Amino acid sequence: MKRKNVLLFSDFEIDDFIAVIFAFFSEEINIVGIVADYGNVSREDAIRNAAYLQEVTGLNSAIS
């Protein structure tokens, strides 16, 4: 089965963070990158959370 390429765009609050971890281990999803933006959390928290995700998973990230 071919994996779907997905670019994740989120504020990376806890629910989004868990979704990324789930997607990271999924055999159906290929995460091509993550983009952090603020929404329910501050910009600083979103950037910090995305940086941590990048550190843990090795994924590429962009800051919006």
Distance bins in CASP14 RR format, pairs under 12 A and 6 or more apart:
PFRMAT RR
TARGET T0000
AUTHOR 0000-0000-0000
RMODE 2
METHOD distances of the structure
MODEL  1
1 26 0 0 0 0 0 1 0 0 0 0 0
1 27 1 0 0 1 0 0 0 0 0 0 0
1 28 1 0 0 1 0 0 0 0 0 0 0
1 29 0 0 0 0 0 1 0 0 0 0 0
1 30 0 0 0 0 0 1 0 0 0 0 0
2 27 0 0 0 0 0 1 0 0 0 0 0
2 28 0 0 0 0 1 0 0 0 0 0 0
2 29 0 0 0 0 0 1 0 0 0 0 0
2 30 0 0 0 0 1 0 0 0 0 0 0
3 23 0 0 0 0 0 1 0 0 0 0 0
3 24 0 0 0 0 0 1 0 0 0 0 0
3 26 0 0 0 0 1 0 0 0 0 0 0
3 27 1 0 0 1 0 0 0 0 0 0 0
3 28 1 0 0 1 0 0 0 0 0 0 0
3 29 1 0 0 1 0 0 0 0 0 0 0
3 30 1 0 1 0 0 0 0 0 0 0 0
3 31 0 0 0 0 1 0 0 0 0 0 0
3 32 0 0 0 0 0 1 0 0 0 0 0
4 23 0 0 0 0 1 0 0 0 0 0 0
4 26 0 0 0 0 1 0 0 0 0 0 0
4 27 0 0 0 0 0 1 0 0 0 0 0
4 28 1 0 0 1 0 0 0 0 0 0 0
4 29 1 0 1 0 0 0 0 0 0 0 0
4 30 1 0 0 1 0 0 0 0 0 0 0
4 31 0 0 0 0 1 0 0 0 0 0 0
4 32 0 0 0 0 1 0 0 0 0 0 0
5 23 0 0 0 0 0 1 0 0 0 0 0
5 28 0 0 0 0 0 1 0 0 0 0 0
5 29 0 0 0 0 1 0 0 0 0 0 0
5 30 1 0 1 0 0 0 0 0 0 0 0
5 31 0 0 0 0 1 0 0 0 0 0 0
5 32 1 0 1 0 0 0 0 0 0 0 0
5 33 0 0 0 0 1 0 0 0 0 0 0
6 19 0 0 0 0 0 1 0 0 0 0 0
6 20 0 0 0 0 1 0 0 0 0 0 0
6 22 0 0 0 0 0 1 0 0 0 0 0
6 23 1 0 0 1 0 0 0 0 0 0 0
6 24 0 0 0 0 0 1 0 0 0 0 0
6 26 0 0 0 0 1 0 0 0 0 0 0
6 28 0 0 0 0 1 0 0 0 0 0 0
6 29 1 0 1 0 0 0 0 0 0 0 0
6 30 1 0 0 1 0 0 0 0 0 0 0
6 31 1 0 1 0 0 0 0 0 0 0 0
6 32 1 0 0 1 0 0 0 0 0 0 0
6 33 0 0 0 0 1 0 0 0 0 0 0
6 34 0 0 0 0 1 0 0 0 0 0 0
6 35 0 0 0 0 0 1 0 0 0 0 0
6 59 0 0 0 0 0 1 0 0 0 0 0
7 20 0 0 0 0 0 1 0 0 0 0 0
7 23 0 0 0 0 0 1 0 0 0 0 0
7 29 0 0 0 0 0 1 0 0 0 0 0
7 30 0 0 0 0 0 1 0 0 0 0 0
7 31 1 0 0 1 0 0 0 0 0 0 0
7 32 1 0 1 0 0 0 0 0 0 0 0
7 33 1 0 1 0 0 0 0 0 0 0 0
7 34 1 0 0 1 0 0 0 0 0 0 0
7 35 1 0 0 1 0 0 0 0 0 0 0
7 59 0 0 0 0 0 1 0 0 0 0 0
7 60 0 0 0 0 1 0 0 0 0 0 0
7 61 0 0 0 0 0 1 0 0 0 0 0
7 62 0 0 0 0 1 0 0 0 0 0 0
7 64 0 0 0 0 0 1 0 0 0 0 0
8 16 1 0 0 1 0 0 0 0 0 0 0
8 17 0 0 0 0 0 1 0 0 0 0 0
8 19 1 0 0 1 0 0 0 0 0 0 0
8 20 1 0 1 0 0 0 0 0 0 0 0
8 21 0 0 0 0 0 1 0 0 0 0 0
8 22 0 0 0 0 0 1 0 0 0 0 0
8 23 1 0 0 1 0 0 0 0 0 0 0
8 24 0 0 0 0 1 0 0 0 0 0 0
8 29 0 0 0 0 1 0 0 0 0 0 0
8 30 0 0 0 0 0 1 0 0 0 0 0
8 31 1 0 0 1 0 0 0 0 0 0 0
8 32 0 0 0 0 1 0 0 0 0 0 0
8 33 1 0 0 1 0 0 0 0 0 0 0
8 34 1 0 1 0 0 0 0 0 0 0 0
8 35 1 0 0 1 0 0 0 0 0 0 0
8 36 0 0 0 0 1 0 0 0 0 0 0
8 37 0 0 0 0 0 1 0 0 0 0 0
8 49 0 0 0 0 0 1 0 0 0 0 0
8 50 0 0 0 0 1 0 0 0 0 0 0
8 53 0 0 0 0 1 0 0 0 0 0 0
8 54 0 0 0 0 0 1 0 0 0 0 0
8 57 0 0 0 0 0 1 0 0 0 0 0
8 59 0 0 0 0 1 0 0 0 0 0 0
8 60 0 0 0 0 0 1 0 0 0 0 0
8 61 0 0 0 0 1 0 0 0 0 0 0
8 62 0 0 0 0 0 1 0 0 0 0 0
9 16 0 0 0 0 1 0 0 0 0 0 0
9 19 0 0 0 0 0 1 0 0 0 0 0
9 20 0 0 0 0 0 1 0 0 0 0 0
9 31 0 0 0 0 0 1 0 0 0 0 0
9 32 0 0 0 0 0 1 0 0 0 0 0
9 33 0 0 0 0 1 0 0 0 0 0 0
9 34 1 0 0 1 0 0 0 0 0 0 0
9 35 1 0 1 0 0 0 0 0 0 0 0
9 36 0 0 0 0 1 0 0 0 0 0 0
9 37 1 0 0 1 0 0 0 0 0 0 0
9 38 0 0 0 0 0 1 0 0 0 0 0
9 39 0 0 0 0 0 1 0 0 0 0 0
9 46 0 0 0 0 0 1 0 0 0 0 0
9 50 0 0 0 0 0 1 0 0 0 0 0
9 61 0 0 0 0 0 1 0 0 0 0 0
9 62 0 0 0 0 1 0 0 0 0 0 0
9 63 0 0 0 0 0 1 0 0 0 0 0
9 64 1 0 0 1 0 0 0 0 0 0 0
10 16 1 0 1 0 0 0 0 0 0 0 0
10 17 0 0 0 0 1 0 0 0 0 0 0
10 18 0 0 0 0 0 1 0 0 0 0 0
10 19 1 0 0 1 0 0 0 0 0 0 0
10 20 1 0 0 1 0 0 0 0 0 0 0
10 23 0 0 0 0 0 1 0 0 0 0 0
10 31 0 0 0 0 0 1 0 0 0 0 0
10 33 0 0 0 0 0 1 0 0 0 0 0
10 34 1 0 0 1 0 0 0 0 0 0 0
10 35 1 0 0 1 0 0 0 0 0 0 0
10 36 1 0 0 1 0 0 0 0 0 0 0
10 37 1 0 0 1 0 0 0 0 0 0 0
10 38 0 0 0 0 1 0 0 0 0 0 0
10 39 0 0 0 0 1 0 0 0 0 0 0
10 40 0 0 0 0 1 0 0 0 0 0 0
10 41 0 0 0 0 1 0 0 0 0 0 0
10 45 0 0 0 0 0 1 0 0 0 0 0
10 46 1 0 0 1 0 0 0 0 0 0 0
10 47 0 0 0 0 0 1 0 0 0 0 0
10 49 0 0 0 0 1 0 0 0 0 0 0
10 50 0 0 0 0 1 0 0 0 0 0 0
10 53 0 0 0 0 1 0 0 0 0 0 0
10 61 0 0 0 0 0 1 0 0 0 0 0
10 62 0 0 0 0 0 1 0 0 0 0 0
10 64 0 0 0 0 0 1 0 0 0 0 0
11 17 0 0 0 0 1 0 0 0 0 0 0
11 19 0 0 0 0 0 1 0 0 0 0 0
11 20 0 0 0 0 0 1 0 0 0 0 0
11 34 0 0 0 0 0 1 0 0 0 0 0
11 35 0 0 0 0 0 1 0 0 0 0 0
11 36 1 0 0 1 0 0 0 0 0 0 0
11 37 1 0 1 0 0 0 0 0 0 0 0
11 38 1 0 1 0 0 0 0 0 0 0 0
11 39 1 0 1 0 0 0 0 0 0 0 0
11 40 1 0 1 0 0 0 0 0 0 0 0
11 41 1 0 1 0 0 0 0 0 0 0 0
11 42 0 0 0 0 1 0 0 0 0 0 0
11 43 0 0 0 0 1 0 0 0 0 0 0
11 44 0 0 0 0 0 1 0 0 0 0 0
11 45 1 0 0 1 0 0 0 0 0 0 0
11 46 1 0 1 0 0 0 0 0 0 0 0
11 47 0 0 0 0 1 0 0 0 0 0 0
11 48 0 0 0 0 0 1 0 0 0 0 0
11 49 1 0 0 1 0 0 0 0 0 0 0
11 50 0 0 0 0 1 0 0 0 0 0 0
11 53 0 0 0 0 0 1 0 0 0 0 0
11 63 0 0 0 0 0 1 0 0 0 0 0
11 64 0 0 0 0 1 0 0 0 0 0 0
12 18 0 0 0 0 0 1 0 0 0 0 0
12 19 0 0 0 0 1 0 0 0 0 0 0
12 20 1 0 0 1 0 0 0 0 0 0 0
12 21 0 0 0 0 0 1 0 0 0 0 0
12 34 1 0 0 1 0 0 0 0 0 0 0
12 35 0 0 0 0 1 0 0 0 0 0 0
12 36 1 0 1 0 0 0 0 0 0 0 0
12 37 0 0 0 0 1 0 0 0 0 0 0
12 38 0 0 0 0 1 0 0 0 0 0 0
12 39 0 0 0 0 1 0 0 0 0 0 0
12 40 0 0 0 0 1 0 0 0 0 0 0
12 41 1 0 0 1 0 0 0 0 0 0 0
12 42 0 0 0 0 0 1 0 0 0 0 0
12 43 0 0 0 0 0 1 0 0 0 0 0
12 44 0 0 0 0 0 1 0 0 0 0 0
12 45 0 0 0 0 1 0 0 0 0 0 0
12 46 1 0 1 0 0 0 0 0 0 0 0
12 47 0 0 0 0 1 0 0 0 0 0 0
12 48 0 0 0 0 1 0 0 0 0 0 0
12 49 1 1 0 0 0 0 0 0 0 0 0
12 50 1 0 1 0 0 0 0 0 0 0 0
12 51 0 0 0 0 1 0 0 0 0 0 0
12 52 0 0 0 0 1 0 0 0 0 0 0
12 53 1 0 0 1 0 0 0 0 0 0 0
12 54 0 0 0 0 0 1 0 0 0 0 0
12 56 0 0 0 0 0 1 0 0 0 0 0
12 57 0 0 0 0 0 1 0 0 0 0 0
12 59 0 0 0 0 0 1 0 0 0 0 0
12 61 0 0 0 0 1 0 0 0 0 0 0
12 63 0 0 0 0 0 1 0 0 0 0 0
12 64 0 0 0 0 0 1 0 0 0 0 0
13 19 0 0 0 0 0 1 0 0 0 0 0
13 20 0 0 0 0 0 1 0 0 0 0 0
13 36 0 0 0 0 0 1 0 0 0 0 0
13 37 0 0 0 0 0 1 0 0 0 0 0
13 38 0 0 0 0 1 0 0 0 0 0 0
13 39 0 0 0 0 1 0 0 0 0 0 0
13 40 1 0 1 0 0 0 0 0 0 0 0
13 41 1 0 1 0 0 0 0 0 0 0 0
13 42 0 0 0 0 0 1 0 0 0 0 0
13 45 1 0 0 1 0 0 0 0 0 0 0
13 46 1 0 0 1 0 0 0 0 0 0 0
13 48 0 0 0 0 0 1 0 0 0 0 0
13 49 1 0 0 1 0 0 0 0 0 0 0
13 50 0 0 0 0 0 1 0 0 0 0 0
13 53 0 0 0 0 0 1 0 0 0 0 0
14 20 0 0 0 0 0 1 0 0 0 0 0
14 21 0 0 0 0 0 1 0 0 0 0 0
14 40 0 0 0 0 1 0 0 0 0 0 0
14 41 0 0 0 0 1 0 0 0 0 0 0
14 45 0 0 0 0 0 1 0 0 0 0 0
14 49 0 0 0 0 1 0 0 0 0 0 0
14 52 0 0 0 0 0 1 0 0 0 0 0
14 53 0 0 0 0 0 1 0 0 0 0 0
15 21 0 0 0 0 0 1 0 0 0 0 0
15 22 0 0 0 0 0 1 0 0 0 0 0
15 40 0 0 0 0 1 0 0 0 0 0 0
15 41 0 0 0 0 0 1 0 0 0 0 0
15 49 0 0 0 0 0 1 0 0 0 0 0
16 22 0 0 0 0 0 1 0 0 0 0 0
16 23 0 0 0 0 0 1 0 0 0 0 0
16 34 0 0 0 0 1 0 0 0 0 0 0
16 35 0 0 0 0 0 1 0 0 0 0 0
16 36 0 0 0 0 1 0 0 0 0 0 0
16 37 0 0 0 0 0 1 0 0 0 0 0
16 38 0 0 0 0 0 1 0 0 0 0 0
16 39 0 0 0 0 0 1 0 0 0 0 0
16 40 0 0 0 0 1 0 0 0 0 0 0
16 41 0 0 0 0 1 0 0 0 0 0 0
16 45 0 0 0 0 0 1 0 0 0 0 0
16 46 0 0 0 0 1 0 0 0 0 0 0
16 49 0 0 0 0 1 0 0 0 0 0 0
16 50 0 0 0 0 1 0 0 0 0 0 0
16 53 0 0 0 0 1 0 0 0 0 0 0
17 23 0 0 0 0 0 1 0 0 0 0 0
17 24 0 0 0 0 0 1 0 0 0 0 0
17 34 0 0 0 0 0 1 0 0 0 0 0
17 36 0 0 0 0 0 1 0 0 0 0 0
17 40 0 0 0 0 0 1 0 0 0 0 0
17 41 0 0 0 0 0 1 0 0 0 0 0
17 45 0 0 0 0 0 1 0 0 0 0 0
17 46 0 0 0 0 0 1 0 0 0 0 0
17 48 0 0 0 0 0 1 0 0 0 0 0
17 49 1 0 0 1 0 0 0 0 0 0 0
17 50 0 0 0 0 1 0 0 0 0 0 0
17 52 0 0 0 0 1 0 0 0 0 0 0
17 53 1 0 0 1 0 0 0 0 0 0 0
17 56 0 0 0 0 1 0 0 0 0 0 0
17 57 0 0 0 0 0 1 0 0 0 0 0
18 24 0 0 0 0 0 1 0 0 0 0 0
18 25 0 0 0 0 0 1 0 0 0 0 0
18 49 0 0 0 0 0 1 0 0 0 0 0
18 53 0 0 0 0 0 1 0 0 0 0 0
19 25 0 0 0 0 0 1 0 0 0 0 0
19 26 0 0 0 0 0 1 0 0 0 0 0
19 29 0 0 0 0 0 1 0 0 0 0 0
19 31 0 0 0 0 0 1 0 0 0 0 0
19 34 0 0 0 0 0 1 0 0 0 0 0
19 53 0 0 0 0 0 1 0 0 0 0 0
20 26 0 0 0 0 0 1 0 0 0 0 0
20 29 0 0 0 0 1 0 0 0 0 0 0
20 31 1 0 0 1 0 0 0 0 0 0 0
20 33 0 0 0 0 1 0 0 0 0 0 0
20 34 1 0 0 1 0 0 0 0 0 0 0
20 35 0 0 0 0 0 1 0 0 0 0 0
20 36 0 0 0 0 0 1 0 0 0 0 0
20 49 0 0 0 0 1 0 0 0 0 0 0
20 50 0 0 0 0 1 0 0 0 0 0 0
20 52 0 0 0 0 0 1 0 0 0 0 0
20 53 1 0 1 0 0 0 0 0 0 0 0
20 54 0 0 0 0 0 1 0 0 0 0 0
20 56 0 0 0 0 1 0 0 0 0 0 0
20 57 1 0 0 1 0 0 0 0 0 0 0
20 58 0 0 0 0 0 1 0 0 0 0 0
20 59 1 0 0 1 0 0 0 0 0 0 0
20 61 0 0 0 0 0 1 0 0 0 0 0
21 29 0 0 0 0 0 1 0 0 0 0 0
21 31 0 0 0 0 0 1 0 0 0 0 0
21 34 0 0 0 0 0 1 0 0 0 0 0
21 49 0 0 0 0 0 1 0 0 0 0 0
21 52 0 0 0 0 0 1 0 0 0 0 0
21 53 0 0 0 0 1 0 0 0 0 0 0
21 56 0 0 0 0 1 0 0 0 0 0 0
21 57 1 0 0 1 0 0 0 0 0 0 0
21 59 0 0 0 0 0 1 0 0 0 0 0
22 28 0 0 0 0 0 1 0 0 0 0 0
22 29 0 0 0 0 1 0 0 0 0 0 0
22 31 0 0 0 0 0 1 0 0 0 0 0
22 57 0 0 0 0 0 1 0 0 0 0 0
23 29 1 0 1 0 0 0 0 0 0 0 0
23 30 0 0 0 0 1 0 0 0 0 0 0
23 31 1 0 1 0 0 0 0 0 0 0 0
23 32 0 0 0 0 0 1 0 0 0 0 0
23 33 0 0 0 0 0 1 0 0 0 0 0
23 34 0 0 0 0 1 0 0 0 0 0 0
23 53 0 0 0 0 0 1 0 0 0 0 0
23 57 0 0 0 0 1 0 0 0 0 0 0
23 59 0 0 0 0 1 0 0 0 0 0 0
24 30 0 0 0 0 1 0 0 0 0 0 0
24 31 1 0 0 1 0 0 0 0 0 0 0
24 33 0 0 0 0 0 1 0 0 0 0 0
24 34 0 0 0 0 1 0 0 0 0 0 0
24 53 0 0 0 0 1 0 0 0 0 0 0
24 54 0 0 0 0 0 1 0 0 0 0 0
24 56 0 0 0 0 1 0 0 0 0 0 0
24 57 1 0 1 0 0 0 0 0 0 0 0
24 58 0 0 0 0 1 0 0 0 0 0 0
24 59 1 0 0 1 0 0 0 0 0 0 0
25 31 0 0 0 0 0 1 0 0 0 0 0
25 56 0 0 0 0 0 1 0 0 0 0 0
25 57 0 0 0 0 1 0 0 0 0 0 0
29 59 0 0 0 0 0 1 0 0 0 0 0
30 59 0 0 0 0 0 1 0 0 0 0 0
31 53 0 0 0 0 1 0 0 0 0 0 0
31 54 0 0 0 0 0 1 0 0 0 0 0
31 57 1 0 0 1 0 0 0 0 0 0 0
31 58 0 0 0 0 1 0 0 0 0 0 0
31 59 1 0 1 0 0 0 0 0 0 0 0
31 60 0 0 0 0 1 0 0 0 0 0 0
31 61 0 0 0 0 0 1 0 0 0 0 0
32 59 0 0 0 0 1 0 0 0 0 0 0
32 60 1 0 0 1 0 0 0 0 0 0 0
32 61 0 0 0 0 0 1 0 0 0 0 0
32 62 0 0 0 0 0 1 0 0 0 0 0
33 50 0 0 0 0 1 0 0 0 0 0 0
33 53 0 0 0 0 1 0 0 0 0 0 0
33 54 0 0 0 0 1 0 0 0 0 0 0
33 57 0 0 0 0 1 0 0 0 0 0 0
33 58 0 0 0 0 1 0 0 0 0 0 0
33 59 1 0 1 0 0 0 0 0 0 0 0
33 60 1 0 1 0 0 0 0 0 0 0 0
33 61 1 0 0 1 0 0 0 0 0 0 0
33 62 1 0 0 1 0 0 0 0 0 0 0
34 46 0 0 0 0 0 1 0 0 0 0 0
34 47 0 0 0 0 0 1 0 0 0 0 0
34 49 0 0 0 0 1 0 0 0 0 0 0
34 50 1 0 1 0 0 0 0 0 0 0 0
34 51 0 0 0 0 1 0 0 0 0 0 0
34 52 0 0 0 0 0 1 0 0 0 0 0
34 53 1 0 0 1 0 0 0 0 0 0 0
34 54 1 0 0 1 0 0 0 0 0 0 0
34 55 0 0 0 0 0 1 0 0 0 0 0
34 56 0 0 0 0 0 1 0 0 0 0 0
34 57 0 0 0 0 1 0 0 0 0 0 0
34 58 0 0 0 0 1 0 0 0 0 0 0
34 59 1 0 1 0 0 0 0 0 0 0 0
34 60 1 0 0 1 0 0 0 0 0 0 0
34 61 1 0 1 0 0 0 0 0 0 0 0
34 62 1 0 0 1 0 0 0 0 0 0 0
34 63 0 0 0 0 0 1 0 0 0 0 0
34 64 0 0 0 0 0 1 0 0 0 0 0
35 46 0 0 0 0 1 0 0 0 0 0 0
35 47 0 0 0 0 0 1 0 0 0 0 0
35 50 1 0 0 1 0 0 0 0 0 0 0
35 53 0 0 0 0 0 1 0 0 0 0 0
35 54 0 0 0 0 0 1 0 0 0 0 0
35 59 0 0 0 0 0 1 0 0 0 0 0
35 60 0 0 0 0 1 0 0 0 0 0 0
35 61 1 0 0 1 0 0 0 0 0 0 0
35 62 1 0 1 0 0 0 0 0 0 0 0
35 63 1 0 0 1 0 0 0 0 0 0 0
35 64 1 0 1 0 0 0 0 0 0 0 0
36 42 0 0 0 0 0 1 0 0 0 0 0
36 43 0 0 0 0 1 0 0 0 0 0 0
36 44 0 0 0 0 0 1 0 0 0 0 0
36 45 0 0 0 0 1 0 0 0 0 0 0
36 46 1 0 1 0 0 0 0 0 0 0 0
36 47 1 0 1 0 0 0 0 0 0 0 0
36 48 0 0 0 0 1 0 0 0 0 0 0
36 49 1 0 0 1 0 0 0 0 0 0 0
36 50 1 1 0 0 0 0 0 0 0 0 0
36 51 0 0 0 0 1 0 0 0 0 0 0
36 52 0 0 0 0 0 1 0 0 0 0 0
36 53 0 0 0 0 1 0 0 0 0 0 0
36 54 0 0 0 0 1 0 0 0 0 0 0
36 59 0 0 0 0 0 1 0 0 0 0 0
36 60 0 0 0 0 0 1 0 0 0 0 0
36 61 1 0 0 1 0 0 0 0 0 0 0
36 62 1 0 0 1 0 0 0 0 0 0 0
36 63 1 0 1 0 0 0 0 0 0 0 0
36 64 1 0 0 1 0 0 0 0 0 0 0
37 43 1 0 0 1 0 0 0 0 0 0 0
37 45 0 0 0 0 0 1 0 0 0 0 0
37 46 1 0 0 1 0 0 0 0 0 0 0
37 47 0 0 0 0 1 0 0 0 0 0 0
37 49 0 0 0 0 0 1 0 0 0 0 0
37 50 0 0 0 0 1 0 0 0 0 0 0
37 61 0 0 0 0 0 1 0 0 0 0 0
37 62 0 0 0 0 1 0 0 0 0 0 0
37 63 0 0 0 0 1 0 0 0 0 0 0
37 64 1 0 1 0 0 0 0 0 0 0 0
38 44 0 0 0 0 1 0 0 0 0 0 0
38 45 1 0 0 1 0 0 0 0 0 0 0
38 46 1 0 1 0 0 0 0 0 0 0 0
38 47 0 0 0 0 1 0 0 0 0 0 0
38 48 0 0 0 0 0 1 0 0 0 0 0
38 49 0 0 0 0 0 1 0 0 0 0 0
38 50 0 0 0 0 0 1 0 0 0 0 0
38 63 0 0 0 0 0 1 0 0 0 0 0
38 64 0 0 0 0 1 0 0 0 0 0 0
39 45 0 0 0 0 1 0 0 0 0 0 0
39 46 1 0 0 1 0 0 0 0 0 0 0
39 49 0 0 0 0 0 1 0 0 0 0 0
39 64 0 0 0 0 0 1 0 0 0 0 0
40 46 0 0 0 0 1 0 0 0 0 0 0
40 49 0 0 0 0 0 1 0 0 0 0 0
41 47 0 0 0 0 1 0 0 0 0 0 0
41 48 0 0 0 0 1 0 0 0 0 0 0
41 49 1 0 0 1 0 0 0 0 0 0 0
41 50 0 0 0 0 0 1 0 0 0 0 0
42 48 0 0 0 0 1 0 0 0 0 0 0
42 49 0 0 0 0 0 1 0 0 0 0 0
43 49 0 0 0 0 0 1 0 0 0 0 0
43 50 0 0 0 0 0 1 0 0 0 0 0
43 63 0 0 0 0 1 0 0 0 0 0 0
43 64 0 0 0 0 1 0 0 0 0 0 0
44 50 0 0 0 0 0 1 0 0 0 0 0
44 51 0 0 0 0 0 1 0 0 0 0 0
44 63 0 0 0 0 0 1 0 0 0 0 0
45 51 0 0 0 0 0 1 0 0 0 0 0
45 52 0 0 0 0 0 1 0 0 0 0 0
46 52 0 0 0 0 0 1 0 0 0 0 0
46 53 0 0 0 0 0 1 0 0 0 0 0
46 61 0 0 0 0 0 1 0 0 0 0 0
46 62 0 0 0 0 0 1 0 0 0 0 0
46 63 0 0 0 0 1 0 0 0 0 0 0
46 64 0 0 0 0 1 0 0 0 0 0 0
47 53 0 0 0 0 0 1 0 0 0 0 0
47 54 0 0 0 0 0 1 0 0 0 0 0
47 61 0 0 0 0 1 0 0 0 0 0 0
47 62 0 0 0 0 0 1 0 0 0 0 0
47 63 1 0 1 0 0 0 0 0 0 0 0
47 64 0 0 0 0 1 0 0 0 0 0 0
48 54 0 0 0 0 0 1 0 0 0 0 0
48 55 0 0 0 0 0 1 0 0 0 0 0
48 61 0 0 0 0 0 1 0 0 0 0 0
48 63 0 0 0 0 0 1 0 0 0 0 0
49 55 0 0 0 0 0 1 0 0 0 0 0
49 56 0 0 0 0 0 1 0 0 0 0 0
49 61 0 0 0 0 1 0 0 0 0 0 0
49 63 0 0 0 0 0 1 0 0 0 0 0
50 56 0 0 0 0 0 1 0 0 0 0 0
50 57 0 0 0 0 0 1 0 0 0 0 0
50 58 0 0 0 0 0 1 0 0 0 0 0
50 59 0 0 0 0 1 0 0 0 0 0 0
50 60 0 0 0 0 0 1 0 0 0 0 0
50 61 1 0 1 0 0 0 0 0 0 0 0
50 62 0 0 0 0 1 0 0 0 0 0 0
50 63 1 0 0 1 0 0 0 0 0 0 0
50 64 0 0 0 0 1 0 0 0 0 0 0
51 57 0 0 0 0 0 1 0 0 0 0 0
51 58 0 0 0 0 0 1 0 0 0 0 0
51 59 0 0 0 0 0 1 0 0 0 0 0
51 60 0 0 0 0 0 1 0 0 0 0 0
51 61 1 0 0 1 0 0 0 0 0 0 0
51 62 0 0 0 0 0 1 0 0 0 0 0
51 63 0 0 0 0 1 0 0 0 0 0 0
52 58 0 0 0 0 0 1 0 0 0 0 0
52 59 0 0 0 0 0 1 0 0 0 0 0
52 61 0 0 0 0 1 0 0 0 0 0 0
53 59 1 0 0 1 0 0 0 0 0 0 0
53 60 0 0 0 0 0 1 0 0 0 0 0
53 61 1 0 0 1 0 0 0 0 0 0 0
54 60 1 0 0 1 0 0 0 0 0 0 0
54 61 1 0 1 0 0 0 0 0 0 0 0
54 62 0 0 0 0 0 1 0 0 0 0 0
54 63 0 0 0 0 0 1 0 0 0 0 0
55 61 0 0 0 0 1 0 0 0 0 0 0
END
